[in-house]
Amino acid sequence: MAGKRRSSTIIVTAILAIVALYFLVPVYWVFVASTKSTEDLFSTYGFWFAPTFSLWENLSQVLSYDGGVFVRWFLNSLLYAGVGGVIATYFAAAGGYALAKYDFKGRNFVFGTILGGVLVPGTATALPLFLLFSQMGLANTYWSVLLPSLVSPFGLFLCRIYAQATVDNSLMEAARIDGASELRIFHTLGLRILTPALVTVFLFQLVGIWNNYFLPLVMLSDTELFPITLGLNNWLSQVDRLPEFYELTTGGVLLSVIPLGIAMIVLQRFWRGGLTEGSVKA
């Protein structure tokens, strides 16, 4: 029995190590590539550092090129992903909480419609959204990227399932007896209990918006409004004409992954369950 358990542990550890390498090798390559000049990038050094360490020069070029347009793209991505992630998470929490804890006519129909929204890829709605926003005069504005980012069908689905499993009706009844309104119960009790789900939804939304390429490509034509993904692709499209754009692109990619890494490290401590364990007596 102990031998089987040890064999299973070794197999699972090996699989996890392979998966970790699968995700970490591209990040390692981006870091190594951003330390090289264009000549060294296509040399025989491959996955190892070149003799000339050009990281700081490359990053300086990224931040200063074309009047610091990369900084503008970076701030645009922070706006789109930060505001969109926070508001979408709040809406998902409110909708999921309502669907889980309140019994009203048409609840299952609404939830089924949301499940259908989870199955619809974002690329399928980009063109209809562009036509709609064009008629409203919102195309090629910040709103054309922000507004679609405020809705997360998957986040609402997750919050509904989590609220149904963790928000105890006895706690809600106790709060009502104390005179708390439904909004106050949601904000002081529901959101606190839903914290692990909210962190999950926020990170999914943050990464999704930060890496979103097709929607900004369809909506935006002004380079001042570009997010990082669209801006870096714009640089990459010029490497055939100007090879030095390889240095700008690799350096920009390195800078673009830093906020996501910070968000994962900072928010992972909120990924824990059992926040209300033992709060209700049997």
N, C-alpha and C positions, 0 to 999 in steps of 0.2 A: 504493500500500500504506500509506504513512504517512498519507495523507488519510483512508483508511478507518478506520485505527486511531484517529486523532484524532476522527473522527465518533462512533465507538463510545464513546470516553471521554466525550465531551460528553453523549451520550444516557444513559449509565450514571450520570454525575454528576447530571444533571437528575432522573433517577428517584429516586436516593438523596436528593436535596434535597427532593423532594416527599414522600417517605416520612418523612423527618425532620420536616418541617413537620406532617405528619399526626399524629405522636406528640407533638410539642412544643407545638402550639397549645393542646390541652386543659390542659397543665401551666401554660402562660402565663396562660390564662383563670382558672384556679384561683387563681393568685397575685394577679392583678388584682382578682378578685372578693373575695378575703379582705382587701383594703385598703379596701373600701367599706362604708359603712353600708347598712342595708336600703333607705333611700330612694334612695341613689346607685346601688344595685345594679340598680334597675329604671328608672333614668333613661336619658337619651340618650347617656351616655358609652360604652356598649357595651364594646368590647375595650380601652378606654383608661382610665387612672386618673382618678378623680374629684378635684376640687380639695381635698377633705378626705381626708387620708391616715390611715385608721383601723386600720391593720394591728395595731399594738401593743395598742390597746384591744380589738380583736376577739380576739386571741390570749389576752389577759389574761382576758377573759370565758370563753373556752373552757376554760382551765386552772382557773378558780375556780368555774365554775357547778356547782351542786348538790354542794358540798363537794369539788370536784375529781374528779368521777366520770370525766371524760375521761382523767385520768392513770391511773386504775384500768383503763379499757378499753385504754389504750396499753400498760400493763404486761402485761395479759392477752394482747394480740396478740404482744408480744415473747416471752412464754412459749410460746404455741401455735406460733408460727412459728419461733422460735429452737430450742427443744428438738425440735420435730417435724422441722425441717429437718436438724438435725445427726444425729439418730438415724436418720431415713429415709435420709440419704445414706450413713451407715455400713452399714446393712443392705443397701442397693442395691449398694454396693461389694463387700461380702462375698459376696452372692449372685451378682452378675455375675462376679466373679473365679472363684468356684467353678465356675460353669457354663462359663466359657471355658477354664479350665486343668486341670480334672479330668474324666476320662472315667468316668462311672458309669451304671448302668442307669437308664433313664427320664429322662435328661438332656434329650433333645429334647421329651419330653412336658411336662416342667416348664417348659421355655422357651416352648413353645406355649401353655401355660396362662397364663403371664405376658403373652404377646402379647395373649391374649384379654382380660386385665385392663386393658391399655392402652386397649382399645376401649370399655370400660364407663364411662360418665360418672358422676361422683361423685353427681349428683342421683338417679341410679337406685338407689344403695345407701343413701341417707340414711335413708329410711323403714325398711327392714329393720334397719339399724344401730340406729335409735331403739328399735324393738321389742325387739331383743336386749339393748341396754343397759338398757332399762326393767326387763326381767326380772332382770338382774344387779344392779339398784340403782345403776347408774352414770349414768343420765340426769340432766341438770341438775348435772353436776359437771365439773371440769376434764378428767377422764379421757375424757368422752364426746366431746370435741373433739380431745384429744391422741392417743388411741389410733388413730383412723383416719388421723391425719396421719403415723404412723410407717411407712407402707407407700407405696412409690412404684414401681409397675410400670414406668412409663416410665424412671425412674432405673435400675432393675435392668437393663432392656433396653439402655440406653445404656452402662452400665458393662460389660456382657458383651461388647458389640461393641468397645468401646475396649480392654478387657483382652486380647481375642483378637488385636487388631492391634498392641499396643504392649508387652505383657509377654512378653519373650523367654524361651523354655523354657531356653535356655543359662544365663541369669542364675539361674533357679530351681535348675537342676542344680548350678551353682557354689555356691549358698547351701546346698544340701543336703550337698554334699561338705564344706563348712566346719562342718557339724553343726547348722545352723539348723533349728528345727522349722517345720512348715507354717504355724502361726500367726505365728511370728516373720517368716517370709518374706513373709507377707501384710502385716503391719503395718509392716515396715521397707522392703520392696521394692515390694510391690504398691500400697500406698496412695500412695507417693511418685510412682510412674510414672502412677498414675491421677489425679493432681492436677487436670489440666484438666477431666476428666470429672466429678470430684467437685465442682468449683466450679460447673459447669453444672447438675448435679443439685441442688445446694444452693440455687442461685439460683431455679431453677424451683420447687422445693418451698417456698422462703421466700416467693416472690411468690404462689404458689398458696394457701398457708395464710393469709398476711396478707390476701389479698383474698377469702378464702372467706366466703360469706354464707349459703348455703342450709343447710349442715350445722349451724352454730351456731344458726340460726333454728329448726331442728327440735329440736335437743338441749337448748337452754338457755331457761329462763324467768326466772332470777334475773339482774337487770341488773348485779349485781356481777361476774358471770362473763362478761359480754358482751365480745367483741373489738371493735375500732374499727369494723369494717364494720357490725355490728349496732347499735352505739351511735349511730353517725351516722345510720343509717336511722331509728332511734327519734326522733332530733331532727328529722329531715326530715319525719316524719309529723305533726309538731306545728306546722308553719309556717302552716297555714291558721288555726289558733287564735291563735298567737303569732308574728307576722312576724319578731320579733327572732331567732328560731331560724335564719333564713337566715344571719345573721352567725356564729352558733355553728357551723353546718354547714360553711360555706365555710372558716372558720378551722380547723376540725377536719380537713377534707380536706387542707388545705395541710400541717398537721403530720403527717398520716398518710403522706404520700408521702416525707417526709424520710428515714426509715430505709431505705427501698428504694433511694433515690438514693445514700445513703452506702454501702450494701452493694455496689451495682454499681460504684461508683468504687474502693472498697477492693479488691474481689476480681478486678477485670478484669486486674490484673497477673499473676494466676495462669493466665490464659487463654493458654497458649502450649504448643506441642507440642515434640517433639524433646527431651524431657528425658533420654532415654537414648540419643540418637543417638551412635554411635561407642563405646558402652560395651561392645559385643560385637564382637570381631574376626571377620572373615569367615574 
